[in-house]
Amino acid sequence: MSNYKLMFLRDKNNRPVGCVAYSFSNDRMLLSYGVSVHNPVDSFERSLSRQIALGRLVERPYRLQVSRNLKGHDTVRLIMMDILNNPNMPNRSKKAASNWLVKTQKLSEVKSISNSEEVEVEVDFMEELPE
């Protein structure tokens, strides 16, 4: 398998806890992905996590029907939503997916505010502390 993408699942402290490997079918109508998460008692190894996720992508992938125009961020968002709603996923992967969704939602809110023409900002000034 040569046409795949990888991303690491991260906990709320931004530490990697797993990996997602995904790829599209030739007609881009089918999205397949594999997930790995490490046991919290073990130390996280990126290479092992990648290898397990890729193995699951090949051997027993999760599959989603998609539209042809699905790109980058929307692809990852769809995968994270599927991980979150899949009863067979480990809780660590669900928490990581939830963290990603919350974080990207906050970023998109910040971007939409910064792209608007008029923004009212209220600033509170703190008193200077003596040196």
Biotite code that builds the C-alpha atoms (Angstrom):
import biotite.structure as struc

atoms = struc.array([
    struc.Atom([0.000, 0.000, 0.000], chain_id="A", res_id=1, res_name="MET", atom_name="CA", element="C"),
    struc.Atom([1.655, 3.197, -1.117], chain_id="A", res_id=2, res_name="SER", atom_name="CA", element="C"),
    struc.Atom([-1.086, 5.831, -1.145], chain_id="A", res_id=3, res_name="ASN", atom_name="CA", element="C"),
    struc.Atom([-1.984, 6.412, 2.490], chain_id="A", res_id=4, res_name="TYR", atom_name="CA", element="C"),
    struc.Atom([-1.814, 9.162, 5.089], chain_id="A", res_id=5, res_name="LYS", atom_name="CA", element="C"),
    struc.Atom([-0.995, 9.000, 8.784], chain_id="A", res_id=6, res_name="LEU", atom_name="CA", element="C"),
    struc.Atom([-1.880, 11.129, 11.756], chain_id="A", res_id=7, res_name="MET", atom_name="CA", element="C"),
    struc.Atom([-1.250, 10.622, 15.437], chain_id="A", res_id=8, res_name="PHE", atom_name="CA", element="C"),
    struc.Atom([-4.050, 10.592, 17.986], chain_id="A", res_id=9, res_name="LEU", atom_name="CA", element="C"),
    struc.Atom([-3.238, 12.842, 20.932], chain_id="A", res_id=10, res_name="ARG", atom_name="CA", element="C"),
    struc.Atom([-4.485, 13.195, 24.486], chain_id="A", res_id=11, res_name="ASP", atom_name="CA", element="C"),
    struc.Atom([-5.623, 16.465, 26.080], chain_id="A", res_id=12, res_name="LYS", atom_name="CA", element="C"),
    struc.Atom([-1.972, 17.314, 26.860], chain_id="A", res_id=13, res_name="ASN", atom_name="CA", element="C"),
    struc.Atom([-1.062, 16.869, 23.168], chain_id="A", res_id=14, res_name="ASN", atom_name="CA", element="C"),
    struc.Atom([0.919, 13.668, 23.827], chain_id="A", res_id=15, res_name="ARG", atom_name="CA", element="C"),
    struc.Atom([0.559, 10.951, 21.150], chain_id="A", res_id=16, res_name="PRO", atom_name="CA", element="C"),
    struc.Atom([-1.543, 7.978, 22.250], chain_id="A", res_id=17, res_name="VAL", atom_name="CA", element="C"),
    struc.Atom([-2.153, 6.252, 18.922], chain_id="A", res_id=18, res_name="GLY", atom_name="CA", element="C"),
    struc.Atom([-2.164, 6.508, 15.160], chain_id="A", res_id=19, res_name="CYS", atom_name="CA", element="C"),
    struc.Atom([-4.680, 6.592, 12.309], chain_id="A", res_id=20, res_name="VAL", atom_name="CA", element="C"),
    struc.Atom([-3.707, 5.395, 8.825], chain_id="A", res_id=21, res_name="ALA", atom_name="CA", element="C"),
    struc.Atom([-6.175, 6.134, 6.034], chain_id="A", res_id=22, res_name="TYR", atom_name="CA", element="C"),
    struc.Atom([-6.526, 5.872, 2.280], chain_id="A", res_id=23, res_name="SER", atom_name="CA", element="C"),
    struc.Atom([-9.113, 6.328, -0.451], chain_id="A", res_id=24, res_name="PHE", atom_name="CA", element="C"),
    struc.Atom([-10.218, 3.885, -3.116], chain_id="A", res_id=25, res_name="SER", atom_name="CA", element="C"),
    struc.Atom([-9.206, 4.760, -6.698], chain_id="A", res_id=26, res_name="ASN", atom_name="CA", element="C"),
    struc.Atom([-12.564, 6.439, -7.376], chain_id="A", res_id=27, res_name="ASP", atom_name="CA", element="C"),
    struc.Atom([-12.329, 8.305, -3.994], chain_id="A", res_id=28, res_name="ARG", atom_name="CA", element="C"),
    struc.Atom([-15.796, 7.064, -3.006], chain_id="A", res_id=29, res_name="MET", atom_name="CA", element="C"),
    struc.Atom([-14.579, 4.762, -0.228], chain_id="A", res_id=30, res_name="LEU", atom_name="CA", element="C"),
    struc.Atom([-12.448, 5.886, 2.711], chain_id="A", res_id=31, res_name="LEU", atom_name="CA", element="C"),
    struc.Atom([-10.692, 3.143, 4.686], chain_id="A", res_id=32, res_name="SER", atom_name="CA", element="C"),
    struc.Atom([-8.802, 3.602, 7.934], chain_id="A", res_id=33, res_name="TYR", atom_name="CA", element="C"),
    struc.Atom([-7.018, 1.656, 10.636], chain_id="A", res_id=34, res_name="GLY", atom_name="CA", element="C"),
    struc.Atom([-6.458, 2.758, 14.226], chain_id="A", res_id=35, res_name="VAL", atom_name="CA", element="C"),
    struc.Atom([-3.916, 1.879, 16.873], chain_id="A", res_id=36, res_name="SER", atom_name="CA", element="C"),
    struc.Atom([-3.795, 3.039, 20.494], chain_id="A", res_id=37, res_name="VAL", atom_name="CA", element="C"),
    struc.Atom([-1.156, 2.171, 23.020], chain_id="A", res_id=38, res_name="HIS", atom_name="CA", element="C"),
    struc.Atom([-1.705, 0.725, 26.443], chain_id="A", res_id=39, res_name="ASN", atom_name="CA", element="C"),
    struc.Atom([-1.155, 3.468, 29.062], chain_id="A", res_id=40, res_name="PRO", atom_name="CA", element="C"),
    struc.Atom([1.259, 1.231, 30.997], chain_id="A", res_id=41, res_name="VAL", atom_name="CA", element="C"),
    struc.Atom([3.582, 1.014, 27.972], chain_id="A", res_id=42, res_name="ASP", atom_name="CA", element="C"),
    struc.Atom([5.684, 3.844, 26.602], chain_id="A", res_id=43, res_name="SER", atom_name="CA", element="C"),
    struc.Atom([4.475, 5.195, 23.263], chain_id="A", res_id=44, res_name="PHE", atom_name="CA", element="C"),
    struc.Atom([6.525, 4.226, 20.197], chain_id="A", res_id=45, res_name="GLU", atom_name="CA", element="C"),
    struc.Atom([5.681, 6.095, 17.000], chain_id="A", res_id=46, res_name="ARG", atom_name="CA", element="C"),
    struc.Atom([7.070, 3.420, 14.670], chain_id="A", res_id=47, res_name="SER", atom_name="CA", element="C"),
    struc.Atom([5.130, 0.617, 16.347], chain_id="A", res_id=48, res_name="LEU", atom_name="CA", element="C"),
    struc.Atom([1.949, 2.702, 16.417], chain_id="A", res_id=49, res_name="SER", atom_name="CA", element="C"),
    struc.Atom([2.304, 3.464, 12.681], chain_id="A", res_id=50, res_name="ARG", atom_name="CA", element="C"),
    struc.Atom([2.983, -0.169, 11.875], chain_id="A", res_id=51, res_name="GLN", atom_name="CA", element="C"),
    struc.Atom([-0.108, -1.384, 13.764], chain_id="A", res_id=52, res_name="ILE", atom_name="CA", element="C"),
    struc.Atom([-2.372, 1.278, 12.205], chain_id="A", res_id=53, res_name="ALA", atom_name="CA", element="C"),
    struc.Atom([-1.108, 0.415, 8.700], chain_id="A", res_id=54, res_name="LEU", atom_name="CA", element="C"),
    struc.Atom([-1.563, -3.291, 9.379], chain_id="A", res_id=55, res_name="GLY", atom_name="CA", element="C"),
    struc.Atom([-5.167, -2.688, 10.435], chain_id="A", res_id=56, res_name="ARG", atom_name="CA", element="C"),
    struc.Atom([-5.744, -0.508, 7.380], chain_id="A", res_id=57, res_name="LEU", atom_name="CA", element="C"),
    struc.Atom([-4.696, -3.451, 5.201], chain_id="A", res_id=58, res_name="VAL", atom_name="CA", element="C"),
    struc.Atom([-6.101, -6.393, 7.176], chain_id="A", res_id=59, res_name="GLU", atom_name="CA", element="C"),
    struc.Atom([-9.300, -5.150, 8.804], chain_id="A", res_id=60, res_name="ARG", atom_name="CA", element="C"),
    struc.Atom([-10.089, -1.534, 7.989], chain_id="A", res_id=61, res_name="PRO", atom_name="CA", element="C"),
    struc.Atom([-13.072, 0.532, 8.964], chain_id="A", res_id=62, res_name="TYR", atom_name="CA", element="C"),
    struc.Atom([-14.770, 1.784, 5.806], chain_id="A", res_id=63, res_name="ARG", atom_name="CA", element="C"),
    struc.Atom([-16.859, 4.852, 5.062], chain_id="A", res_id=64, res_name="LEU", atom_name="CA", element="C"),
    struc.Atom([-18.726, 5.823, 1.889], chain_id="A", res_id=65, res_name="GLN", atom_name="CA", element="C"),
    struc.Atom([-17.793, 9.399, 0.993], chain_id="A", res_id=66, res_name="VAL", atom_name="CA", element="C"),
    struc.Atom([-18.324, 11.994, -1.703], chain_id="A", res_id=67, res_name="SER", atom_name="CA", element="C"),
    struc.Atom([-15.555, 12.545, -4.239], chain_id="A", res_id=68, res_name="ARG", atom_name="CA", element="C"),
    struc.Atom([-14.823, 16.104, -3.206], chain_id="A", res_id=69, res_name="ASN", atom_name="CA", element="C"),
    struc.Atom([-13.851, 15.226, 0.382], chain_id="A", res_id=70, res_name="LEU", atom_name="CA", element="C"),
    struc.Atom([-10.474, 16.799, 1.159], chain_id="A", res_id=71, res_name="LYS", atom_name="CA", element="C"),
    struc.Atom([-7.899, 17.108, 3.972], chain_id="A", res_id=72, res_name="GLY", atom_name="CA", element="C"),
    struc.Atom([-9.480, 18.515, 7.103], chain_id="A", res_id=73, res_name="HIS", atom_name="CA", element="C"),
    struc.Atom([-12.955, 17.207, 6.214], chain_id="A", res_id=74, res_name="ASP", atom_name="CA", element="C"),
    struc.Atom([-11.517, 13.706, 5.781], chain_id="A", res_id=75, res_name="THR", atom_name="CA", element="C"),
    struc.Atom([-9.908, 13.750, 9.226], chain_id="A", res_id=76, res_name="VAL", atom_name="CA", element="C"),
    struc.Atom([-13.067, 15.222, 10.763], chain_id="A", res_id=77, res_name="ARG", atom_name="CA", element="C"),
    struc.Atom([-15.154, 12.382, 9.274], chain_id="A", res_id=78, res_name="LEU", atom_name="CA", element="C"),
    struc.Atom([-12.718, 9.782, 10.629], chain_id="A", res_id=79, res_name="ILE", atom_name="CA", element="C"),
    struc.Atom([-12.721, 11.376, 14.102], chain_id="A", res_id=80, res_name="MET", atom_name="CA", element="C"),
    struc.Atom([-16.535, 11.461, 14.131], chain_id="A", res_id=81, res_name="MET", atom_name="CA", element="C"),
    struc.Atom([-16.627, 7.791, 13.131], chain_id="A", res_id=82, res_name="ASP", atom_name="CA", element="C"),
    struc.Atom([-14.108, 6.844, 15.837], chain_id="A", res_id=83, res_name="ILE", atom_name="CA", element="C"),
    struc.Atom([-16.148, 8.755, 18.417], chain_id="A", res_id=84, res_name="LEU", atom_name="CA", element="C"),
    struc.Atom([-19.412, 7.056, 17.411], chain_id="A", res_id=85, res_name="ASN", atom_name="CA", element="C"),
    struc.Atom([-18.040, 3.545, 16.899], chain_id="A", res_id=86, res_name="ASN", atom_name="CA", element="C"),
    struc.Atom([-18.929, 1.280, 19.861], chain_id="A", res_id=87, res_name="PRO", atom_name="CA", element="C"),
    struc.Atom([-16.001, -1.041, 19.008], chain_id="A", res_id=88, res_name="ASN", atom_name="CA", element="C"),
    struc.Atom([-13.314, 1.626, 19.436], chain_id="A", res_id=89, res_name="MET", atom_name="CA", element="C"),
    struc.Atom([-11.208, 1.754, 22.597], chain_id="A", res_id=90, res_name="PRO", atom_name="CA", element="C"),
    struc.Atom([-11.986, 4.627, 24.972], chain_id="A", res_id=91, res_name="ASN", atom_name="CA", element="C"),
    struc.Atom([-8.507, 6.152, 24.528], chain_id="A", res_id=92, res_name="ARG", atom_name="CA", element="C"),
    struc.Atom([-9.121, 6.551, 20.792], chain_id="A", res_id=93, res_name="SER", atom_name="CA", element="C"),
    struc.Atom([-12.560, 8.032, 21.472], chain_id="A", res_id=94, res_name="LYS", atom_name="CA", element="C"),
    struc.Atom([-11.097, 10.546, 23.926], chain_id="A", res_id=95, res_name="LYS", atom_name="CA", element="C"),
    struc.Atom([-8.377, 11.500, 21.428], chain_id="A", res_id=96, res_name="ALA", atom_name="CA", element="C"),
    struc.Atom([-10.981, 11.930, 18.668], chain_id="A", res_id=97, res_name="ALA", atom_name="CA", element="C"),
    struc.Atom([-13.110, 14.047, 20.964], chain_id="A", res_id=98, res_name="SER", atom_name="CA", element="C"),
    struc.Atom([-10.080, 16.197, 21.889], chain_id="A", res_id=99, res_name="ASN", atom_name="CA", element="C"),
    struc.Atom([-9.286, 16.728, 18.201], chain_id="A", res_id=100, res_name="TRP", atom_name="CA", element="C"),
    struc.Atom([-12.877, 17.696, 17.385], chain_id="A", res_id=101, res_name="LEU", atom_name="CA", element="C"),
    struc.Atom([-13.086, 20.158, 20.297], chain_id="A", res_id=102, res_name="VAL", atom_name="CA", element="C"),
    struc.Atom([-9.694, 21.679, 19.496], chain_id="A", res_id=103, res_name="LYS", atom_name="CA", element="C"),
    struc.Atom([-10.449, 22.141, 15.785], chain_id="A", res_id=104, res_name="THR", atom_name="CA", element="C"),
    struc.Atom([-13.865, 23.605, 16.582], chain_id="A", res_id=105, res_name="GLN", atom_name="CA", element="C"),
    struc.Atom([-12.224, 26.210, 18.816], chain_id="A", res_id=106, res_name="LYS", atom_name="CA", element="C"),
    struc.Atom([-9.656, 26.991, 16.110], chain_id="A", res_id=107, res_name="LEU", atom_name="CA", element="C"),
    struc.Atom([-12.348, 27.422, 13.476], chain_id="A", res_id=108, res_name="SER", atom_name="CA", element="C"),
    struc.Atom([-14.231, 29.802, 15.774], chain_id="A", res_id=109, res_name="GLU", atom_name="CA", element="C"),
    struc.Atom([-11.065, 31.868, 16.230], chain_id="A", res_id=110, res_name="VAL", atom_name="CA", element="C"),
    struc.Atom([-10.439, 31.896, 12.465], chain_id="A", res_id=111, res_name="LYS", atom_name="CA", element="C"),
    struc.Atom([-14.010, 32.960, 11.710], chain_id="A", res_id=112, res_name="SER", atom_name="CA", element="C"),
    struc.Atom([-13.702, 35.826, 14.197], chain_id="A", res_id=113, res_name="ILE", atom_name="CA", element="C"),
    struc.Atom([-10.352, 36.946, 12.801], chain_id="A", res_id=114, res_name="SER", atom_name="CA", element="C"),
    struc.Atom([-11.730, 36.860, 9.245], chain_id="A", res_id=115, res_name="ASN", atom_name="CA", element="C"),
    struc.Atom([-14.751, 39.030, 10.021], chain_id="A", res_id=116, res_name="SER", atom_name="CA", element="C"),
    struc.Atom([-14.587, 42.720, 9.174], chain_id="A", res_id=117, res_name="GLU", atom_name="CA", element="C"),
    struc.Atom([-15.699, 44.233, 12.472], chain_id="A", res_id=118, res_name="GLU", atom_name="CA", element="C"),
    struc.Atom([-14.705, 42.723, 15.762], chain_id="A", res_id=119, res_name="VAL", atom_name="CA", element="C"),
    struc.Atom([-15.280, 44.387, 19.107], chain_id="A", res_id=120, res_name="GLU", atom_name="CA", element="C"),
    struc.Atom([-12.623, 43.526, 21.602], chain_id="A", res_id=121, res_name="VAL", atom_name="CA", element="C"),
    struc.Atom([-12.869, 44.269, 25.273], chain_id="A", res_id=122, res_name="GLU", atom_name="CA", element="C"),
    struc.Atom([-9.523, 44.444, 27.026], chain_id="A", res_id=123, res_name="VAL", atom_name="CA", element="C"),
    struc.Atom([-8.965, 44.410, 30.772], chain_id="A", res_id=124, res_name="ASP", atom_name="CA", element="C"),
    struc.Atom([-5.714, 45.969, 31.901], chain_id="A", res_id=125, res_name="PHE", atom_name="CA", element="C"),
    struc.Atom([-4.008, 44.606, 34.949], chain_id="A", res_id=126, res_name="MET", atom_name="CA", element="C"),
    struc.Atom([-2.265, 46.919, 37.380], chain_id="A", res_id=127, res_name="GLU", atom_name="CA", element="C"),
    struc.Atom([1.470, 46.849, 37.065], chain_id="A", res_id=128, res_name="GLU", atom_name="CA", element="C"),
    struc.Atom([3.109, 44.814, 39.760], chain_id="A", res_id=129, res_name="LEU", atom_name="CA", element="C"),
    struc.Atom([5.900, 46.440, 41.769], chain_id="A", res_id=130, res_name="PRO", atom_name="CA", element="C"),
    struc.Atom([9.363, 45.212, 40.895], chain_id="A", res_id=131, res_name="GLU", atom_name="CA", element="C"),
])
